[in-house]
Amino acid sequence: MKGTELSNKNLIDFLGERPSDKELILSSEDIDRKLKSISLDIRKEELESAKQDREERKKFADKIFVLLLSFLSASLLIVFLSGIKCLILSDTILVTLLTTTTVNVIGIFLFVVRYLFKANNVCQHCGAKITQTQTIES
């Protein structure tokens, strides 16, 4: 017991004057105000993060568009040059070129669409996470 009193006294000396009980008790209004303030700060951070995500996705989409445009232009140029006999390629090579170009364009397009337009897996009404098997009834 003596050790506890001594350590409490040292702690009070270290911290300064002990606050009164009235200063320690927060009203429910103060607690509600604090919680609302914290909730608002969290929501602002989420909004700022969403804005930044959108901007980065736009930049990423523009770069992918330029890449696809370049890829398609090069493929079209090869087919055109092969058609006017400036570039002699076998039919197998041209079919392979067109097939891989088509598959790459579709694959990259699907990747970009899924990335840019991700499904929001959170219920807007209650904030619960939604799995693919769950549905929300209005």
Contacts in CASP RR format, 6 or more apart in sequence:
PFRMAT RR
TARGET T0000
AUTHOR 0000-0000-0000
METHOD contacts of the structure
MODEL  1
MKGTELSNKNLIDFLGERPSDKELILSSEDIDRKLKSISLDIRKEELESA
KQDREERKKFADKIFVLLLSFLSASLLIVFLSGIKCLILSDTILVTLLTT
TTVNVIGIFLFVVRYLFKANNVCQHCGAKITQTQTIES
12 18 0 8 1.000
26 34 0 8 1.000
57 115 0 8 1.000
57 116 0 8 1.000
60 112 0 8 1.000
60 115 0 8 1.000
61 112 0 8 1.000
61 116 0 8 1.000
64 108 0 8 1.000
64 112 0 8 1.000
67 108 0 8 1.000
68 105 0 8 1.000
68 108 0 8 1.000
68 109 0 8 1.000
71 101 0 8 1.000
71 104 0 8 1.000
71 105 0 8 1.000
72 101 0 8 1.000
72 105 0 8 1.000
75 97 0 8 1.000
75 98 0 8 1.000
75 101 0 8 1.000
78 87 0 8 1.000
78 89 0 8 1.000
78 94 0 8 1.000
78 97 0 8 1.000
79 94 0 8 1.000
79 97 0 8 1.000
79 98 0 8 1.000
81 87 0 8 1.000
82 88 0 8 1.000
82 89 0 8 1.000
82 94 0 8 1.000
89 97 0 8 1.000
121 129 0 8 1.000
121 130 0 8 1.000
121 131 0 8 1.000
122 128 0 8 1.000
122 129 0 8 1.000
122 130 0 8 1.000
123 129 0 8 1.000
123 130 0 8 1.000
123 136 0 8 1.000
125 136 0 8 1.000
130 136 0 8 1.000
END
